[in-house]
Amino acid sequence: MQHSTTTLRLAALLGACGVALGAFGAHGLAARLAATGHATTWETAARYHLLHVVALLAVGIWQQRQPANGWLGRAATCFVMGVALFSGSLYGLSLTGARWLGPVTPLGGVAFIAGWLLLARAAREARPDAA
């Protein structure tokens, strides 16, 4: 993901989805999630979802200022993948109880970690004295 407009659009869409899913879990699904013991799982999914939307938004703004910094696009891709894999698997697990989704969640966590490490690399690239 190389263009700031793409990153910012994805941040906006994922942000809207995150708020909607968080509210749906807290209100529309509250009884069901409490009955299945998945309320905390849903909350974790929504928290990480929205946290990484904010990070994605920051990356998009940074991309506007430094469009040649390719590390930013890589970080953005990792954050989007992390939301899909980590939060998506937790939402799915909460709704369906499908245990096969459990092993998907750590892959999303790895994508989140990779995104943050790529941001560190992007910051190194952004330094005026970097080679």
N, C-alpha and C positions, 0 to 999 in steps of 0.2 A: 504494500500500500504506500504509494509515493506522493500522492497529492493531498494537500491540506484540506481541500474541499471534500474529498472522499472521507477523510478521517473525521472531519467535523460533522458531516452528514450522518455517518455511522454512530458517532457519539450521541447526536441528537435522537436518532431512532432508537438506539439501545437504551438511552436514558428514559425515553417515553415508555418503552417496554418494561424497564426495570421498575419504574414507579407504578405502572399498571399491575405488574405481577406482584409487587410488594403489597399493594392495596388489596388485590384479589385474595392473596394468601391471608392477610390480616382480617378480612371481612367475609368475602364470599366462601372461602374454604376453611375458615377458622375451626368450625366444629369437626369437619372431616379430618383436618390435619391433627387436631388434638386427639381425636379418636384413634388415629393410626400411629400417633407418637411422632409425627413428622413435622410438627410446627417449627421446631428449632432448625431442622434441616432446611425448610423453606426460607426461614429468616436468614440463615447463613448464605443461601443462594442469592437472595435479594441484596444482602449487604455487600458481598463481593462483586456482584453485578454492578451495583451503583458506584462503588468505590472505583472500579476500573473504568467506568464511563467517565468519571471525573479525570482520571489519568489520561484517557483517550482524548478528551477535550483539550487537556493541556498539551498533549503531543501535537494535536492539530494546530493549535496556536503557535507552538514552537516551529512546526513545519512551515508556517507562513513566513516566519522570520528567517529561517534557514532552509530553504527548499532543497539545497544540494546535499543536506545531511541525510544520507540513505539509512543510517541507523534508526532514525525516527520512524520511517515507514516499517521497518522490521519490528520495532517495538509495538507499533500500532497493530500490526498483524497478530502479534502474540497476545495482545490484550483482547482483541476480538475473538481469537481462538480460545482464550482462557474463559471468557464469558460463555461462549457456546459449550465448551466441554465441561468446565467446572460447574457453573451455575445451571446450565442446561441439564446436566446429568442429575443434579440435586433436585431440580424442579420435577424432572421425570420420575425420579425415585420417590419423591414425596407423593406424587399423584398416582403412580401405578404400583409402587412397591417392588418394581422389577430390580432384583438384586444384581443383574448383569451390568446395570449402570454404575454400580459402586466402583469398579476398577477404572471407569472413565474419568471419574472426578480427579484423581491425582494427575492425570495427563493435563487437565485444565490448570491445576496448580503449578505444574512445571511450566506451562505456557505463561502464566502470570509472572513467575520468577524470571523466566527468560526475558520477558518484556521489560521488567525493571532493570535487569542487567544490561540489556540493550540501550536503555535510557542512560545508564552510567557511561556506556561507550559513546553514545551520542554527545554527552556532555564533554567527554574528553576531546572529541572531534571539534566541538564548538569553541574550545579554548583558542585564543588568538596565537598562542605560542606552540600549538600542537603541530607536529610535523606532518 
